[in-house]
Amino acid sequence: MNWNTPYISKKIDDWIEEDIGNGDLTKYAIKKNRVKAKWIAKEKGIFCGAEILKILFKKIDKDIEYSFLLNDGDKFSKNQKILELNGNATSLLSLERISLNIAMHLSGIASFTYQIVEKLRNTDIKLADTRKTTPGLRIFEKYAFKCGGGINHRMGLYDAAMIKENHIAWSDDLVNTVKKLRENIPFTSHIIIEAETIAQAKDAIIAGADSILLDEINIDILKKSIKELRLISKEINKKNNGKRLIIEVSGINHLEIDKYLIDGIDFISTSSSVTKSKWIDLSMRYI
């Protein structure tokens, strides 16, 4: 991930403006100048946020000295020290809330993702995220998902074409829809078609989808149908130098994901890492 972009810099500037504005009014109560502080984990988890916080710290005060004792994606235990800080007292107070908030939020997503990924270990199935993210925080939340061991799905509407239920209802038949897409989008773009039934999935394969997304389909039906879908795809794609269909499954309760470890599924996608996770509790304490 390249953190040195104008987009990310502007986002972090916005966080600082939101919380600090024209300056911390409590600075007039501070007598000490140079101080030290540390971050302590109040519960176990997977850490995420170091690379973002390095930029944040320097924006608030370029003279702040910091030492991360963990890298993004590392496990930590309760009461473990995560970070050491040394700098102007007012600066450390100013960065405290912003930095803890983003680190607790992202570490929560990474930790939740890791728990699900562990259920997929020793299988060929990967966990993918979705576009159900907090507006303005997508790039950071998807990074946290990746730190937890997941795989990033498309970032937005611009980097892959996904034909969902409403697209199908408001467009031509699938064959013509895929044909129009191939004629109008970059040849490197991926075409995904969402199917709510196995019949729709077969139509999507015949239409030429690169991927099919099987949404909220009964587990027993999936077990019976994945192999058949693979065979249909293999026959269809003989004309395309054996291009392999990607099969993704979604609409699964994250607590039941271990029931869907079916041969032939490439990805299980979930929004739960963002929508169901809780913040990991971290604390900044002064030395």
N, C-alpha and C positions, 0 to 999 in steps of 0.2 A: 504494500500500500504506500503510495506517495503522499506524504502528509504536507509537503511543501507546495501546496497549490493555493492560488488566490481564493478559491471557493472555501476551502477549509479555514484559511486565515480569517476570512470574513465571518464565518460561523463563530469562531472563537472570540472574535472582536465583539460580536453581538452578545455572547454570554457575559463578557466583561461589562459591557454597557448596561445590560439588564440589571446586574447585581450591584456594581460599583458606581455607575453613573458618573457624577461629578466628584466622587470621592467618599470614602468611609468616614462618617461623622464621629465614630468612636475613636479615631486616631488621636484626638485631643486628650484622651484618658491614658494614653500609653506613655510610660516614662522610660522604658528600656529601648535601646536601639537595636543592636545585633542580638538575635536570639536563635535557639535551636528547637526543632520539633520533630516528632516522629508520627508515622501512621501505624495503627494497630488494627488487626482484623478481629472483629468481635464474633465471627463465625467462620467456618471453613468455606472454600469456594475456589473458583478459577478467576485469576486476576485479569482485568482488561482496562486499559486507559493510559499506560505509561507513555506511549508515543505521543498521544494527544496532550497529556499534561506537560510534557517537556516544552511544547510550544506555548501553552497557556502560562507557565511559570515565567518564561522569558518575556512574554508580552506584558505581564504585570510588573516585573522588575528583572532586568537583565543581570543583576548582581546576585540573584538568588542562587544558592548552591544546593544541589539535590543529588541524592544517591538512591536509585531504585534497587531494592534487594530482590526483586522479582521481575521477570519479563512478561509481556502480555502472553496469556495462554498457560502460565504456570499455575500449579495448584498451591494453595496456602491453607494453613490450619488456624483454628481459633487461637487468638492471642499472639499470632505471629506478627513480627515487625515487617512492614512492607516498604517503607520509605523513610528516609532521613532528610531533613531540610535545615538549612542554615541561611539566615538573611535578616533583612530589616523587619522589625516586629510588625509594623503597619502593613508591610507587603504580605507577610505570612497570614495575617488576619484577613486580608483582602482576598487571598486566593483560596482560603479554607473551604468556604461553602461551595463555590463553583467547582473546584477540583474534586471534592468529596462527592458531590452530587453526580457528576458525570462518571466517575470511577465506580460508584456504588451501583448506578444504573447499568452500565456496560458489564460490570463483573457479574451482576445478576443474570443478564442474558447469557453470558459465556458459561456460567455455572449450570443454568437450566439446560442449555444446549448440550453440554458435556454429559449430563445425566441421561439424555435421550440417546446420544451417540453411543454411549456404553452398551445400550441394549442392542445396537446394530453390529457390535464388534463381532468378528469372525463370520461376517456375512459379506456379500458383494453389494449390499445396499448402502447408499449414502444418504445423509440427511440434508435437505435443501431448505432454504428460507423462502419467504414470500415478500410481496409488496405491502403487507400489513405492518407498516412501521410508523413511528411518530413523525409527523411532518417536520422537516428541518433536521431530523436526526438520522435519516435513513443510512447514510454512508457510515455513520458511527455504529449504529445498531447492527448493520450487516457485518461490519468488522468484528464486533463482539461475538456474533454468531460463528464466524470463522475461527475466532480464538477458542471457542468451545468445541471445535472439531467438526463443524458443519461446512457445507458447501454453499456458496452464494448462487442464488437463482438470478434472473434478470434484475438489473438495477431499476429499470423503469420501462415505460412503454416504447422507448426508443432503441433498445438493444436486442429485442426478440419480439416476434409477433405471436401473441397467444390469442387464439380464437376461442372465446368462451360462449356460454349459453346465449347471452344477449346478442353477440356478434352473429351467431348462427341464425337466431330468430329474425334478425334485421338485415340479412344479406342473401346472396344467391346460394345455391347448393354448394356443398363443400368442395367439389371438384373445381367449380368456377372460382370459388373464393381463393383457394390455394393458387390457382393459375394467375389470378389478378395480383396476388401478393408477390409471386415470383417475378412478375413483370414490373413491379413498382418498388420493391425494396432491394437493398444491396444483396448481391448473391451470397454474401457471407452470413446473412441473417438467418436465424433459426426460426422455423415455423412450428408452433405447438398448438395442438387442438385438444380442448377439454371435452371429455366424454362422460356422460352420466349413466350410460348403459353400455353393455358390450357391443350391441348393434351399432351405436354411435362410434365406438372405438374402431370397429371394422371399417366403417365408412371413412373415418379419418385416415386410416392406413391406406386405403384404396385411393383417397384423394391426394396422397403424397406428403403427409405430415412428417416432419423430422422427429417429432416427439408426440406422444399422446399422454394426456393427464387424466387418469381415472379417478373421478371425484365422487366420494361418498358411495362407493359400490360395495355391496355386501361381501364380507370376507370369504364366504363359501363360494360365491360366484367368481371372485378373483382367483381362488385356488384352482377352479375348474377351467378358467379362461386364459390365463397368462400364456400357457404353452401354445394354445390355438392362435392367439394373436401374434406370437413370435413366428409361427409357421406361415401365416398369411403375409406377414411383413417380409419374410425371407423370399417368398415366391414373387411378391410385387417388386422387391428391390433387386432382383436379379438383373433388371434393366439398368440399374444405377450402380453397377460395380459392387453389389453386395452391401450397400449402405445399411448400417445397423439402426433399427428403430430404438429410440429411447423411451422407456416406459416409466412413468412417474405416477405415484399414488398419493392422493391428498384427501382431506376431510376426515382424518383419523383422530380420535381422542388420544392425546399423547400418553395417557396412562395405559392404553391398550396396544401400543405400537409393537410390542413383542409378539403379538398375534399375527402380524403382517409380514413376517420374515419368509417371504415366498420366493423361490427361485425364479429368476426372470425379471424381477422388479429392479430397476436401476436406482431410483430415488424415491424417498418418501419426503414430501414437503409439509412443512408445518409453520404456522404463525405463532404457535404457543410460546416460543422462546421470548417473543416480545410481548405478547398479550397476556401471558399467564405468569411470567417470572416476577419475582420480587427483588427489590434492591438488596444487595449484600451489605451488611452493616460494617462500616469502617469508621474509625475515629482518629482525629488528629490531636495529639497530646503534646504539651510543651515540656521541654527538658529544662 
